[in-house]
Amino acid sequence: MKRVLFIFILVLSQHSLYSQFELYAGGELIGGTMTGSQFNSDLLEQKNYSPVLGGQLNVSIRMFDVFAIEAGIGQHWNRVRLRDNDFEQQAEDFSIDIKNTNYYWNYYIALSAFVKIKQTDTYFYGKFALSFNNYGESSVNDQSSFAISSLSIDRTLDYTSNYRATNYSLIPEVGIQHKFFKGNTLGLGIRYNIGQSTAFESEYTATDNISGQSTTDGLTSKGNNLTFTLSYNIRLYHIPEREKKPKKKKVKTDDIAIDVSKQDEDEDDPSTGSGTSEEPVVHKKKYEDEGRKMMVSERIKVHSNKVKILIWDHQTVDGDRVSLVLNDEWILENYTLKKEKYEMEVELVEGVNTFVLHALNLGKVSPNTAAFIVIEGDKEHRLTLQSNMKRSGILEINYKP
């Protein structure tokens, strides 16, 4: 068993050297309702809506664009809203509103999995978190008197709630997430907090001051709640998928022996070709970088020598003008980016092809940013490039038949 685990970790580590990694930092807002409170008798009842609100900050590492490990800290607020059933039966137009309010900190770790929705930047995700909650051993004490002379009601109400120092909970979550500008993400999900131990216990006593009789009830809660989440994460660092270097093959001397006489015959015979490799591509108009710095922003790998490229203004249309260069040849000149996608088809050479976004101005908002989709067959690569008057963004397209 240990040997199998070691081999698995070794294979994963080797694969991770060439896989996509992303570092994110962000936050989320949650809102929902408390659930699953337990009562000792039928005197108390939880009202229809007991609110839960909170906010969290987190960091996460996303691997292969499929899995993520996340950790964070947050503060939550909830209010358990209760009613006295006996009182509401006796006084139809009145109710006693009991509010048990508290704040608590939580610390959590989570694992997530993402499934891309076809050829879009939208994902379904599932998350499972372990949360440690700190209630700080607080307590709530409330005593009040209520009298309605017309109904001969005169009662004293006592409510006490004691919080445990800590508890922990398991939190499954599902939702949808969208990647947009620079790989940032926006997500909407629904989660259920399942407490694994008691968060707080409450006792309630209603004393009839006329008859002297008392009725009691108790409440036990594990802090269960059902909430919606709205999350936003900023991509701080991105390591794109890298190409594996081909292994060097050992060549035997016999494999590289050359028949000189045969070679001479081939060179003299036009029907057999010139004996040299393909002629280098001659570009009609060579690209001049004008002293700008070249920065490789994205790398992709394709297996077709012809691909379609779609380009459009990634953000607000602000008059960005660009020219596009492929392997030192201008393929689009002095084009103003629009919201609509401009499509072109280009032919690649085997190996690394250099695709440059050359900015001709900065538009109204700097820098000049363009969005691209590179299509090969039914596969799409979505990316963005940025350029200004001193630096040009580059996409490297590695074509391997």
C-alpha positions as CSV (number, residue, x, y, z in Angstrom):
1,M,0.0,0.0,0.0
2,K,2.8,2.4,0.9
3,R,4.5,1.6,-2.4
4,V,1.3,2.4,-4.4
5,L,0.9,5.7,-2.5
6,F,4.5,6.6,-3.2
7,I,4.2,5.9,-6.9
8,F,0.9,7.9,-7.1
9,I,2.5,11.0,-5.4
10,L,5.6,10.7,-7.7
11,V,3.4,10.5,-10.8
12,L,1.4,13.5,-9.6
13,S,4.4,15.6,-8.9
14,Q,5.9,14.8,-12.3
15,H,2.7,15.8,-14.0
16,S,2.3,19.0,-12.0
17,L,5.6,20.2,-13.3
18,Y,4.0,20.7,-16.7
19,S,0.5,21.7,-15.6
20,Q,-1.4,24.9,-15.1
21,F,-1.4,26.5,-11.7
22,E,-3.3,29.6,-10.5
23,L,-3.1,31.5,-7.2
24,Y,-6.2,33.4,-6.2
25,A,-7.2,35.7,-3.3
26,G,-10.8,36.9,-2.8
27,G,-13.8,37.0,-0.7
28,E,-17.4,36.0,-0.5
29,L,-20.7,37.2,1.0
30,I,-23.2,34.7,2.4
31,G,-26.9,35.1,3.4
32,G,-29.6,32.6,4.4
33,T,-31.5,31.1,7.3
34,M,-30.9,29.0,10.4
35,T,-32.2,25.4,10.2
36,G,-32.4,22.3,12.3
37,S,-33.1,23.7,15.8
38,Q,-34.3,21.1,18.4
39,F,-36.8,21.9,21.2
40,N,-37.6,20.0,24.4
41,S,-41.3,20.7,24.2
42,D,-43.9,22.5,22.1
43,L,-43.9,25.7,24.0
44,L,-41.3,27.4,21.7
45,E,-41.2,27.4,17.9
46,Q,-38.7,28.9,15.5
47,K,-40.1,31.5,13.2
48,N,-40.1,31.1,9.4
49,Y,-37.0,33.1,8.9
50,S,-34.0,33.3,11.2
51,P,-31.4,35.2,9.2
52,V,-27.7,34.3,8.7
53,L,-25.2,36.8,7.2
54,G,-21.5,36.7,6.9
55,G,-18.3,37.6,5.0
56,Q,-15.1,35.6,4.4
57,L,-11.6,36.2,2.9
58,N,-9.7,33.4,1.3
59,V,-6.7,32.3,-0.7
60,S,-6.7,29.3,-3.0
61,I,-4.5,27.4,-5.4
62,R,-6.2,26.0,-8.5
63,M,-4.5,23.1,-10.3
64,F,-5.0,21.9,-13.9
65,D,-8.1,24.2,-14.0
66,V,-10.0,21.3,-12.4
67,F,-9.1,21.1,-8.7
68,A,-8.5,23.8,-6.0
69,I,-7.4,23.9,-2.4
70,E,-8.8,26.9,-0.4
71,A,-8.4,28.3,3.1
72,G,-10.0,31.3,4.7
73,I,-11.3,33.2,7.6
74,G,-14.7,35.0,8.1
75,Q,-17.1,36.4,10.6
76,H,-20.8,35.4,10.7
77,W,-23.9,36.8,12.4
78,N,-27.1,35.0,13.0
79,R,-30.4,35.5,14.9
80,V,-32.7,32.7,16.0
81,R,-36.2,34.2,16.1
82,L,-38.6,32.3,18.4
83,R,-42.3,32.5,19.3
84,D,-44.3,31.4,22.4
85,N,-47.1,29.2,21.1
86,D,-49.2,29.3,24.3
87,F,-49.2,33.1,24.4
88,E,-50.2,33.4,20.7
89,Q,-53.1,31.0,21.2
90,Q,-54.4,33.1,24.1
91,A,-53.7,36.5,22.6
92,E,-54.5,36.3,19.0
93,D,-53.4,39.8,18.1
94,F,-50.2,39.7,20.0
95,S,-46.9,37.7,19.9
96,I,-43.8,37.5,21.9
97,D,-40.7,37.9,19.7
98,I,-37.6,36.2,21.2
99,K,-34.3,37.0,19.4
100,N,-31.2,35.1,20.1
101,T,-28.4,37.0,18.3
102,N,-24.7,36.2,18.1
103,Y,-21.5,36.8,16.2
104,Y,-18.7,34.2,15.7
105,W,-15.5,33.7,13.8
106,N,-14.9,30.7,11.5
107,Y,-11.7,29.3,10.0
108,Y,-12.0,26.8,7.2
109,I,-10.2,24.7,4.6
110,A,-11.9,23.4,1.4
111,L,-11.4,21.2,-1.6
112,S,-13.2,22.2,-4.9
113,A,-13.7,20.5,-8.3
114,F,-14.6,22.3,-11.5
115,V,-16.3,21.1,-14.7
116,K,-16.2,23.4,-17.7
117,I,-19.4,24.0,-19.5
118,K,-18.6,23.2,-23.2
119,Q,-16.3,25.7,-24.9
120,T,-17.0,28.6,-22.5
121,D,-15.3,30.2,-19.5
122,T,-18.2,29.1,-17.2
123,Y,-17.8,26.2,-14.8
124,F,-20.0,24.1,-12.5
125,Y,-18.3,23.5,-9.2
126,G,-18.6,21.4,-6.1
127,K,-16.9,22.3,-2.8
128,F,-16.5,20.5,0.5
129,A,-15.2,22.5,3.5
130,L,-14.3,21.8,7.1
131,S,-15.1,24.8,9.3
132,F,-13.9,25.6,12.8
133,N,-16.2,28.0,14.6
134,N,-15.3,30.2,17.6
135,Y,-18.3,31.4,19.7
136,G,-16.1,32.7,22.5
137,E,-18.2,31.1,25.4
138,S,-20.7,34.0,25.3
139,S,-24.2,34.0,26.8
140,V,-27.5,35.7,26.3
141,N,-29.8,36.5,29.3
142,D,-33.1,38.3,28.9
143,Q,-36.0,38.8,31.4
144,S,-39.2,40.7,30.7
145,S,-42.8,41.0,31.9
146,F,-45.8,41.1,29.7
147,A,-49.3,42.1,30.9
148,I,-52.6,42.5,29.1
149,S,-55.4,43.4,31.6
150,S,-58.3,42.8,29.2
151,L,-57.2,39.2,28.8
152,S,-56.1,38.7,32.4
153,I,-52.5,37.9,31.2
154,D,-49.6,38.8,33.5
155,R,-46.4,36.8,32.7
156,T,-42.7,37.0,33.5
157,L,-40.5,35.6,30.7
158,D,-36.9,34.3,31.3
159,Y,-34.7,33.4,28.4
160,T,-31.0,32.2,28.8
161,S,-28.7,30.9,26.1
162,N,-25.2,29.6,26.7
163,Y,-22.6,29.2,23.8
164,R,-19.9,26.6,23.6
165,A,-16.4,27.9,23.1
166,T,-16.0,26.2,19.7
167,N,-17.6,23.7,17.4
168,Y,-16.9,22.5,13.9
169,S,-19.0,21.8,10.9
170,L,-19.0,20.2,7.4
171,I,-20.1,22.4,4.5
172,P,-21.0,20.9,1.1
173,E,-21.6,23.5,-1.6
174,V,-22.5,23.5,-5.3
175,G,-22.7,26.4,-7.7
176,I,-21.6,28.1,-11.0
177,Q,-18.5,30.2,-11.6
178,H,-17.4,32.3,-14.5
179,K,-13.8,33.4,-15.5
180,F,-13.4,36.7,-17.1
181,F,-10.8,39.6,-17.3
182,K,-7.3,38.3,-16.5
183,G,-8.7,35.0,-15.2
184,N,-10.6,36.6,-12.3
185,T,-13.7,34.6,-11.2
186,L,-17.2,35.4,-10.1
187,G,-19.3,32.7,-8.5
188,L,-22.8,32.0,-7.2
189,G,-23.5,29.0,-5.0
190,I,-25.7,27.4,-2.4
191,R,-24.3,25.6,0.7
192,Y,-25.5,23.8,3.8
193,N,-23.7,24.1,7.1
194,I,-23.9,20.8,9.0
195,G,-22.8,21.3,12.6
196,Q,-21.0,18.3,14.2
197,S,-21.4,19.4,17.8
198,T,-23.7,21.7,19.9
199,A,-23.1,25.4,19.3
200,F,-25.5,26.7,22.0
201,E,-28.2,25.7,24.4
202,S,-31.1,27.8,25.6
203,E,-33.7,27.6,28.4
204,Y,-37.0,29.4,28.4
205,T,-39.5,29.8,31.3
206,A,-42.8,31.6,31.2
207,T,-44.3,32.2,34.7
208,D,-48.0,33.1,35.1
209,N,-47.9,35.7,37.9
210,I,-51.7,35.3,38.6
211,S,-51.8,31.5,39.1
212,G,-48.1,31.0,39.9
213,Q,-47.7,28.2,37.3
214,S,-44.6,28.0,35.1
215,T,-44.0,26.4,31.7
216,T,-40.6,25.7,30.2
217,D,-38.9,24.7,27.0
218,G,-35.3,24.4,25.8
219,L,-33.5,24.9,22.5
220,T,-30.4,23.1,21.3
221,S,-28.7,24.2,18.1
222,K,-25.6,23.0,16.2
223,G,-25.5,26.1,14.1
224,N,-27.0,24.5,11.0
225,N,-27.9,26.9,8.2
226,L,-28.8,27.1,4.5
227,T,-27.1,30.0,2.7
228,F,-26.4,31.4,-0.7
229,T,-22.9,32.6,-1.5
230,L,-21.6,35.3,-3.8
231,S,-17.8,35.1,-4.4
232,Y,-15.2,37.1,-6.3
233,N,-11.6,36.0,-6.7
234,I,-8.6,37.9,-8.2
235,R,-6.0,35.8,-10.0
236,L,-2.7,36.9,-8.4
237,Y,-0.3,34.5,-10.2
238,H,-0.6,32.2,-13.2
239,I,1.6,29.4,-14.4
240,P,0.4,28.2,-17.8
241,E,0.6,24.6,-18.9
242,R,4.2,23.9,-20.1
243,E,5.4,21.6,-22.8
244,K,7.2,18.5,-21.9
245,K,10.7,18.4,-23.4
246,P,11.2,15.4,-25.7
247,K,13.5,12.7,-24.4
248,K,16.8,12.5,-26.2
249,K,17.1,9.2,-28.0
250,K,20.4,7.4,-28.1
251,V,21.6,7.1,-31.7
252,K,23.7,4.2,-32.9
253,T,26.6,4.9,-35.3
254,D,25.0,2.6,-38.0
255,D,21.9,4.7,-37.9
256,I,23.7,7.9,-39.0
257,A,26.0,6.4,-41.6
258,I,25.8,8.2,-44.9
259,D,26.1,6.7,-48.4
260,V,28.1,9.5,-50.0
261,S,27.9,8.2,-53.5
262,K,24.1,8.0,-53.3
263,Q,23.9,11.5,-52.0
264,D,26.0,12.8,-54.8
265,E,23.7,11.1,-57.4
266,D,20.6,12.6,-55.7
267,E,22.1,16.1,-55.8
268,D,22.9,15.8,-59.5
269,D,19.4,14.3,-60.4
270,P,16.7,17.0,-60.4
271,S,14.0,14.4,-60.1
272,T,15.1,13.4,-56.6
273,G,15.0,17.0,-55.2
274,S,17.8,19.2,-54.1
275,G,18.7,17.1,-51.0
276,T,18.2,20.1,-48.7
277,S,15.4,20.8,-46.2
278,E,12.4,23.0,-47.0
279,E,13.0,26.5,-48.1
280,P,12.6,29.0,-45.2
281,V,9.4,31.1,-45.3
282,V,10.1,34.5,-46.8
283,H,7.9,37.3,-45.4
284,K,6.8,40.0,-47.7
285,K,6.9,42.6,-45.0
286,K,9.1,42.1,-42.0
287,Y,7.9,43.2,-38.5
288,E,9.9,45.9,-36.8
289,D,9.4,46.0,-33.0
290,E,10.4,49.7,-32.9
291,G,12.5,49.0,-29.8
292,R,9.6,47.7,-27.7
293,K,10.0,45.1,-25.1
294,M,8.5,41.7,-25.9
295,M,6.7,39.8,-23.2
296,V,5.3,36.3,-23.6
297,S,2.0,36.4,-21.7
298,E,0.3,33.1,-22.9
299,R,1.4,29.8,-24.4
300,I,-0.8,27.2,-26.0
301,K,-0.3,24.0,-28.0
302,V,-2.2,23.0,-31.1
303,H,-2.1,20.1,-33.5
304,S,-3.5,21.7,-36.7
305,N,-1.4,23.8,-39.0
306,K,-4.5,26.1,-39.8
307,V,-6.4,27.8,-37.0
308,K,-9.0,30.5,-36.8
309,I,-8.3,33.5,-34.6
310,L,-11.1,35.7,-33.2
311,I,-10.2,39.1,-31.7
312,W,-12.4,41.7,-30.0
313,D,-12.2,44.5,-27.3
314,H,-12.2,42.7,-24.0
315,Q,-13.5,45.5,-21.9
316,T,-15.2,48.8,-22.7
317,V,-14.9,49.7,-26.4
318,D,-12.6,52.8,-26.2
319,G,-11.0,53.1,-29.6
320,D,-8.0,50.7,-29.2
321,R,-6.1,50.3,-32.5
322,V,-3.8,47.4,-33.0
323,S,-1.8,45.4,-35.6
324,L,-1.2,41.7,-35.4
325,V,2.0,39.9,-36.3
326,L,2.6,36.2,-36.8
327,N,6.2,35.0,-37.2
328,D,7.4,38.5,-38.1
329,E,4.7,39.0,-40.7
330,W,1.9,41.5,-40.5
331,I,-1.5,39.7,-40.7
332,L,-3.7,42.5,-39.6
333,E,-2.8,46.2,-39.7
334,N,-4.3,49.3,-38.1
335,Y,-7.5,47.6,-36.9
336,T,-9.8,49.3,-34.3
337,L,-11.0,46.8,-31.8
338,K,-14.8,46.4,-31.6
339,K,-17.3,44.5,-29.4
340,E,-18.0,42.2,-32.3
341,K,-15.4,39.5,-32.9
342,Y,-13.2,39.8,-36.0
343,E,-12.3,36.4,-37.5
344,M,-9.3,35.4,-39.5
345,E,-7.6,32.1,-40.5
346,V,-3.8,31.7,-40.3
347,E,-1.4,29.0,-41.2
348,L,1.3,27.9,-38.7
349,V,4.7,26.4,-39.1
350,E,5.8,23.4,-37.2
351,G,7.3,24.4,-33.8
352,V,6.8,27.7,-31.9
353,N,4.9,30.4,-33.7
354,T,5.1,33.9,-32.3
355,F,1.9,36.0,-32.3
356,V,2.4,39.7,-31.3
357,L,-0.2,42.2,-30.3
358,H,1.3,45.6,-31.5
359,A,-0.5,48.6,-30.0
360,L,-0.9,51.7,-32.2
361,N,-2.5,53.7,-29.4
362,L,-3.8,53.3,-25.8
363,G,-7.4,54.2,-26.4
364,K,-9.3,55.9,-23.6
365,V,-8.2,53.3,-21.0
366,S,-4.6,52.1,-20.7
367,P,-3.2,49.5,-21.5
368,N,-4.5,48.3,-24.9
369,T,-6.2,45.0,-24.1
370,A,-7.6,42.5,-26.6
371,A,-9.4,39.2,-26.1
372,F,-8.7,36.2,-28.4
373,I,-10.1,32.8,-29.2
374,V,-7.9,30.4,-31.1
375,I,-10.0,27.7,-32.7
376,E,-8.6,24.4,-33.9
377,G,-11.4,22.1,-35.0
378,D,-13.9,21.9,-32.1
379,K,-11.3,23.0,-29.5
380,E,-11.0,26.6,-28.3
381,H,-8.3,28.5,-26.4
382,R,-9.5,31.7,-24.7
383,L,-7.0,34.3,-23.6
384,T,-6.2,38.0,-23.4
385,L,-3.1,40.0,-24.4
386,Q,-2.0,43.5,-23.2
387,S,0.3,46.0,-25.0
388,N,1.3,49.6,-24.7
389,M,3.6,51.9,-26.6
390,K,6.7,50.4,-24.9
391,R,5.8,46.8,-24.5
392,S,4.0,44.2,-26.7
393,G,2.2,41.1,-25.4
394,I,3.1,37.8,-27.1
395,L,1.2,34.5,-27.5
396,E,3.4,31.5,-28.3
397,I,1.5,28.9,-30.4
398,N,3.3,25.6,-30.4
399,Y,2.2,23.5,-33.4
400,K,2.9,19.8,-33.3
401,P,1.4,17.7,-36.0
